[in-house]
Amino acid sequence: MSYYQRHIFFCLNQRINGEASCGDHAAKDGFDHCKQRIAEAGANGPGKVRVNKAGCLDRCAGGPVAVVYPEGTWYTFVDKTDIDEIVDRHLLKGEVVERLVLPPDVGR
């Protein structure tokens, strides 16, 4: 068994050269909201869920993005409602939120 049951990484990269980046799309707000929701649910820590910041995950065209492991499920999100759905369904119950899955052909 891994140290965490699930681990979600949020790309918080902010490019300064004008190229698209997750930081242009309130990615930090999504990260903060997810971290708060997991803490409120008492679901953070060993054997549970870890919410982490990440640098560029190289899927900028779909930004903002987050990836959940061990499943390797990539998500895009728009607002706190999307984050709530990822928390409630995937992080807490293990159910992939299909409507928010980032298509596999979306890259940089």
PyMOL commands that set and color helices and strands:
alter all, ss='L'
color gray80, all
select helices_A, chain A and resi 22-25+27-40+60-62+80-91+98-100
alter helices_A, ss='H'
color red, helices_A
select strands_A, chain A and resi 6-11+49-54+65-69+73-76
alter strands_A, ss='S'
color yellow, strands_A
deselect
rebuild
show_as cartoon
